[in-house]
Amino acid sequence: MATIASLITELRTDLNDDDSTRFTDAKLLNYFKKAIRRANRIVQRNGIQFAKTKGAINTSASLDYVALPTDFDVWHGLYRDDTHKEIPRKTEKEWETILSASAMANCLLDQANSRIYFNATPGAVVALTLWYYPLIDPSAYTTATTTPWSGRLDDIIMEYVGLRAKNLDEMDARVDQLLLQDMENQILQAYAPNAPTILEGSGWL
């Protein structure tokens, strides 16, 4: 795990800009922010394991909802600790057309209001575990900020930033698309093997 400043220092050698005459720290920092945002969506979209986290949530006996973790970004799964069963998440259409169900038979994500709704009040305190992708927002990052994901993507992100910087004067959108595709391929080749493989049955014969 490193600070963005240390990555910039390392990158300057590759850019032949050790004296900072061509690229300011502020400009390279903006490149790193963009790269981190893009890398974040890549790991979410492809289910990369290290990017997930879990939070402990307790229901209230008298409320039909619980608050989302403050760093919640993308849903992965909600489970009851007592039964170890997943609580199915419904779409808005499915939710509004449920006629009858027990209090915690289903749930609805209301991200706009930072809540998870249940069919009714649980009537007791129930411990839950929510697996999710946390929010990665680099907008307030400085060069002193430590990179996310425990540094696992530092080299890949730094390579992407370096290639973008080298292409600065070309202004060719196709190059940026290729760089983004290359970054995604590198992340998947490195970490996709850690993701669980889901096998589906052949069904009725």
Secondary structure, DSSP 8 states (H G I E B T S, - for coil): --BHHHHHHHHHHHHT-TT-SS--HHHHHHHHHHHHHHHHHHHHHTT-GGG-EEEEEE--TT-SEEE--TTEEEEEEEEETTT--B--B--HHHHHT-----TTS-EEEEGGGTEEEESS--SS--EEEEEEEE---GGG--TTSB-SGGGTTHHHHHHHHHHHHHTTTT--HHHHHHHHHHHHHHHHHHHGGGS----------
